[in-house]
């Protein structure tokens, strides 16, 4: 005697197994990223330098790519000896936390998150911004002065117009 219930159960298990094994992955194993070019980084520095000269500020600048690699740095004549290091640390902070370094500094001051004070090499001080194009962080720019974020924004405006943001 045949058992029709057993046949239906086996058929259901076979269908579920076949659909589970043939399903495509939910996301692609590759993605397309934008990369900040050397020419773009130089343009950021030139735009920031023009802003600094207009505002009579002496600054040093550091531009990082999306992976944290230094691709451009510049110190204006008269910059302090530690200015490039300061700009670089600020840029790393903006890249790591994916927000302007002034926001990270405020979060630390308010006590909301003290992690930036414990991470080696982090520097939660105002003066750097991440560079975001079409929702992707393509790099960061750090500037040694107190108005560094304004200077970095001037560089971003010079290179990207209004297509790049800091968030």
N, C-alpha and C positions, 0 to 999 in steps of 0.2 A: 504494500500500500504506500502510496506517495503521501508526503506531508507538504501540502501547498504553503503552509506558514513558513517552513524551513527554507523553501525555495525563495520566497519573498524576502526573507531576512538576508540570505546570502546575496541576492541581487542588490539589495539596498547597501550592504557593506561594500560590494564591488564598485557601485556607482560613487560612493563617498570616497573610497580609496583612489579611484581614477581621477576624480575632480581635485583632490588634495595634491596629488603628485604632478598633475599637469598644469597647475595654476602658475601663472607668470609671477615673478617677483613684484612686490608692491612698488618698489622704486628701482630706478636704473642704477647699475653699479658704477656709472660714470656721471660726472656733471661738468658743465662748462663754467669756467671762472674767468673773470676779467683780471688782467694783470697791469699794474701801474708800470709804465715804461720809464726808462731813464730820462727821456725827453720830457715826459710828464712831470717827473720829480724835479727836474731842473726848472720847469715852468712854475711849479709850486714855490720854489725858492726865489725865483725872480719876482713873482707876484708879491710874495711876503716882503722881500727886500724893498720893493717900490713903496709898499705901504709903510714900512719902517722909516724909510727916508722921508716920506711925506709927513710922518708924525714925529720926526726927529727922535727916533728910538734906535738904539744899537742892539741888535739881536744876533743870536746864533740859531740855526735851524737844523733839524734832522728829519729826513723822510724815510719811512720804512715801507716795505712792500707788505702784502697780506700775510706773509709768513714770518715777519719780524726782522727781515734782513735789511740792513742799512743800504739804501741805494743812492742817497744824496745827502750831503751835509755842507753847511757853509756858515762861516762866522764873519760878520761884518767887521771892518777895521775898528779897533777899540773894544771889541768884546772881551769879557772877562776870561781868564784862562780856563775856568771850569764851565763855560757857557755851552760848548758842544756836548759835554757829558750830561749837563742838565737837560738840554733839549732832547737828547737821545733817551734818557730815562723817562721823561714826560711822554714822548711818543710811544714808548713801550707800554706805558700805563694805559694810554688811550686805546691802543690796539688790543691789549689783553682784556680790558673791561668793556670794549666796544661802546665807549661813550666819551664825551669830553672829559679831560682829566679834572676840570673844575667840579664836575658832578661827583666824581669818585672822591675828591677831597672833601666835598660837603658831606657825603655819606659817612666818611671816616670821622669827621668832626662831630657829626650828630650822634655817633655811636651806633648807627644802624648796621654797619658792617665794618669790622676791623680787620678783615682778611688782607686788604692791601698793605697793612702795616706789618704783616708777618711773612709775606711772600718776598723772598730774596730778590733784590733788584727792582722791586716795585717802587714807584715814586708818585704818590697821589697828591700832586701839586698842580694848580692851574697852569695852562699854557700849551695844551696839546689837544688835538681832535682826531678821531678816526675819519677816514675818507670813505664814504659810502656812495656807491654808484649802482643804481637799479637794485637796491636792497642788498648788495654785496659789499662787504668791507674789503676794499682793495689796498688799503694801507693806512698809515697814520702820519701826522706831521706834528712835531714838537718844536716849540719855540721857547727860548730861554727867558724872555721877559714876562712881566706881569700881564701885559696885554697880548700875550702870545696867541691866544685863541682867535683874537680879532685879526692878527697878522696871518695866521694859518688860513683863516676864512678868506682873506683877501687873495691869498695864493690859490685857493680852491676856486674862487670866482674867476680868477684870471685864466685858469686852465680849463675848467669844466663849465663855466657859466653857472647856471642854476640847476644843473643836472646832478651835481654831487651835493651830498648833505653830510651832516655829522651824526645822524641817527638813522 
